[in-house]
Amino acid sequence: MKKALIDILLDSYSTETEKDDAAIDLGEHFEDEETIAILLKVSNQDDIGEMVAASCGESLAYIWLRKSEINYDQLLLLKEAALCEALSLIKAHRNDWFAEYERRFLLKRN
């Protein structure tokens, strides 16, 4: 199942809806490093739609929340819609993580 979902995400012929569903399903059912890496990669592709990028970010946040372990280096790699979705979930469920993100983000910008 995981391989099929990854194949859909990476296939240039998959529709936005198919890719969106695949990103959501990956986040709901898997939490291994390969899944995280694929979600990060897809979320940052220039040709990926905003809906799919947002679902990748949301899935990453759900994975980190389930594992009770966040990777700030990976979080800082997210852009735009993916970052907004991830931060929205993190702020709602782990305000301590959100505060740490803000601290690290401000350090990186200065």
Secondary structure, 3 states (H helix, E strand, C coil): CHHHHHHHHHCCCCCHHHHHHHHHHHHHHCCCHHHHHHHHHHHCCCCCCHHHHHHHHHHHHHHHHHHCCCCHHHHCCCCHHHHHHHHHHHHHHCHHHHHHHHHHHHHHHC
